[in-house]
Amino acid sequence: MILIKNALIYTMENDEIIKNGDILIENDKIIKIGKNIQVEGARIIDAKGKMVLPGFIDAHCHLGMWEDGIGFEGADGNEMTDPITPHLRAIDAINPMDRTFEEAREAGVTMAATGPGSANVIGGTFVAIKTYGNRIDDMIVKDPLAMKCAFGENPKRVYHDKKTSPSTRMAIAAELRNTLFKAKAYLDKKVDAGEDMSKMPEFDFKMEAMIPVMKKEIPLKAHAHRADDILTAIRIAKEFDLKLSLEHCTEGHLIADHLAKEGYPAICGPSLSERSKFELKNLTFETPGILSKAGMKIAIMTDAPVIPLQYLSLAAALSVKSGMEENEALKAITINPAEILGLESRVGSIKVGKDADLVIWHEHPFKMEAKTAFVIINGKVIYENE
């Protein structure tokens, strides 16, 4: 057991802050939160003068899929040979030995949603993982987590260079719709066949991978920067009655009124980067604050390796500097991504019964000089910096 005592606890549950509070951990769970908790045999961590927050969550990155300091040999996030690859799984490409895992967790990022890039119209499935471990199978929180799809310049550029479809926004939408129509027909045939194997459709690996999307078990994770691409993603999701999260949402602030009415969550960023292509011309750290104030549920991403994962809290702090409410920015890297990813029963806040993923900070994590004092993942102290 571990007993954290005398801490300023930001629970991220209904904006609750506990002064001089205690947290008791047993095995991998939080079992008690309160004041003056007494227990024999526990390791005591005196957090007087320090803050405790839930471990930070990056809701969109490519951790372990583009390895640190390596070129082609370590780049495993984009299969640029076929625009429709729903059967690809992130877990088969992630290298948990990459040094970026250590850098992430030492900076307080305890969970990440990682997966394929945006070269393909449909790129494959994301996975939610803890940032500590040496075997990916033991680090999984949820797999599959979401199905990556992409709009705009990236698939246009990749397949234009190959002189094949899709090289226009029309073709991107058409390729996606075509796949969704096929997946619906495939699923309908399987349902109609029931136990009669003679009526089953011929096995299709790609269509099998799309079934959780069609059944709304996982969302489309839609890469879309430009306003028109964001609205195309919404249009298609509504046509097929699918779950959807808006990834990047770079020009979302230009259509905040429309997005707030639609009700889909947005995972914003990476804003700490150059405007490397035309569709990023309106890139700004003001976006998450504007969308949050419009009533949308917002998470903040690094898109690592675009922004190294250890700077997730810096990205949130820069959003505050650009107008986002401080508590909303904290939510955007804790409870909001947990809820957007459908994992709020396990992570994202400090609550009895949840995973013991906790970070003790010497000072507020939005301060430039902020450092972690202790990082706890699954109830184990995996980093100390006293």
HELIX and SHEET records of a PDB file:
HELIX    1   1 PHE A   72  GLY A   74  5                                   3    
HELIX    2   2 ALA A   90  ASP A   92  5                                   3    
HELIX    3   3 ARG A   99  GLU A  106  1                                   8    
HELIX    4   4 ILE A  136  ASP A  138  5                                   3    
HELIX    5   5 GLU A  153  ASP A  161  1                                   9    
HELIX    6   6 ARG A  169  ALA A  193  1                                  25    
HELIX    7   7 MET A  197  LYS A  199  5                                   3    
HELIX    8   8 PHE A  205  MET A  214  1                                  10    
HELIX    9   9 ALA A  227  PHE A  240  1                                  14    
HELIX   10  10 GLY A  252  ILE A  255  5                                   4    
HELIX   11  11 ALA A  256  GLU A  262  1                                   7    
HELIX   12  12 PHE A  278  LEU A  280  5                                   3    
HELIX   13  13 GLU A  286  LYS A  293  1                                   8    
HELIX   14  14 LEU A  309  TYR A  311  5                                   3    
HELIX   15  15 LEU A  312  LYS A  321  1                                  10    
HELIX   16  16 GLU A  326  LYS A  331  1                                   6    
HELIX   17  17 ILE A  335  ILE A  340  1                                   6    
SHEET    1   A 4 LYS A  29  GLY A  34  0                                        
SHEET    2   A 4 ILE A  17  GLU A  26 -1                                        
SHEET    3   A 4 ILE A   2  TYR A  10 -1                                        
SHEET    4   A 4 ARG A  43  ASP A  46  1                                        
SHEET    1   B 7 LYS A  29  GLY A  34  0                                        
SHEET    2   B 7 ILE A  17  GLU A  26 -1                                        
SHEET    3   B 7 ILE A   2  TYR A  10 -1                                        
SHEET    4   B 7 MET A  51  PRO A  54  1                                        
SHEET    5   B 7 LEU A 358  TRP A 361 -1                                        
SHEET    6   B 7 THR A 372  ILE A 377 -1                                        
SHEET    7   B 7 LYS A 380  GLU A 384 -1                                        
SHEET    1   C 8 PHE A  56  CYS A  61  0                                        
SHEET    2   C 8 VAL A 109  THR A 114  1                                        
SHEET    3   C 8 ILE A 122  LYS A 130 -1                                        
SHEET    4   C 8 ILE A 140  ALA A 150 -1                                        
SHEET    5   C 8 LEU A 220  ALA A 224  1                                        
SHEET    6   C 8 LEU A 244  HIS A 248  1                                        
SHEET    7   C 8 ALA A 266  CYS A 268  1                                        
SHEET    8   C 8 ILE A 298  ILE A 300  1                                        
END                                                                             
